[in-house]
Amino acid sequence: MAEQVLMTAEGLEMLKQELEERKTVKRKEIKEAIKVARGYGDLSENSEYDEAKDAQAQNELRISEIEETLKHVVLIEENAGNDGVSVGSKVKVYDIEFDEEVIYKIVGSTEADPAKFRISNESPVGAALLGHKVGDKVTAVTPMGTLEFEIREIIK
């Protein structure tokens, strides 16, 4: 069996929506692009046809990846309280070096998006925060250097 994929309910829903979009809308758009490109004549020198076929291959590959991922999803419980930080937690931390508060959501690696402060439980910061409680000081060793945080709140 393949490795389990940890995912929040929100992440699972987004993945299902992407799959549906790719199977219905995207497939139809690509099919139409291939049809139009065929109308341009000789397929051996038809770059529009080649591009449409490449788009089709990429779309089908992504559909397969999503379907495989969905087979191995383990839904994570989103919790809060004194149990400490876990996958699914939102954590308000104080970044000591930058003198600012940040709220991270700890998610599985497939739905991580650092730009939206959704960090993977496998990332240096995410892994460092796991298991800690409000008031704990946490050090995370990252490729950019060592970061120090104080956990201020675990939010549901």
Secondary structure, DSSP 4 states (H G I P E B T S, - for coil): -PPPEEE-HHHHHHHHHHHHHIIIIIHHHHHHHHHHHHTTS-GGG-HHHHHHHHHHHHHHHHHHHHHHHHHTEEEPPP--STT---TT-EEEEEETTTTEEEEEEEE-GGG-BGGGTEEETTSHHHHHHTT--TT-EEEEEETTEEEEEEEEEEE-
